[in-house]
Amino acid sequence: MSRKLVVANWKMNLTLEDSKDLIQKVANSVSFHAYVVIAAPAAYLHPLKDFIVGKKNIHLAAQNVHHEEFGAFTGELSAPMLASLGIEYCIIGHSERRIHFKEKNEILAQKVSQLFKHGICPIYCVGETLEQREKGKTYDVVKKQIKEGLFHLKDEEIEQIIIAYEPVWAIGTGKNATPEQAEEVHAFIRKYITQKYGEEVADEIPLLYGGSITAQNAKSLFEKPSIDGGLVGGASLNAEDFIQIIKANFPDK
Ligand code: 13P
């Protein structure tokens, strides 16, 4: 199977009406072989699941899930709840959750396991801060995030995962990692997973880049051999820009 995909992370933006309008424009404009995942706000997942019926290249993701299966956790959402809506993907460990909600690798590992238990594919995010990069710690940080968040998984689980490399300094800053910088870290991630799980397993895993992807820079990033697609924030809120980004990874045939 192709590892290529493009994921929108809408974060805490858009109304339900805006969401439907954007999805409709994307579905009308991109080629049938595109694979697009939309990480929508939790409240919209159910209505959007109905809305995407018949839009075969559009899939839905949650932006977060609780690490327990059920219980007294007011305001939270569990993996079986997402599964009961037919949601296929869920972002885990976004830097905004690591930073603002103090989510640690240990909790993220539990979230990942909950998702696999309920048949949902995690999109696991890793990435260093500017300070960590400037101190030469990028690889150590990414290694620790992957080891502690994912290395408890069985071969048949980890080969289903999607990993997004999102350097924190590139998120929402307008300053993307260069294709060379991103490629370097992606190649490192695949090698690190190969060392633990072997090439056959590591080769299955889509590696996405995220951080200030635009309609202008997407192609040069997606052309790199270890960059399978993108996790797009700001530019995914504008239909024209997002469509261009999808087309950069899935040119019209
Ligand atoms: P931006 O594309 O807005 O930089 O956000 C990236 C991101 O955080 C996607 O998860």
Residues whose N, C-alpha, C, O or C-beta is under 5 A from the ligand:
A	BS01	13P	N9 A170 I171 G172 T173 G210 G211 S212 I213 L231 V232 G233 G234 A235
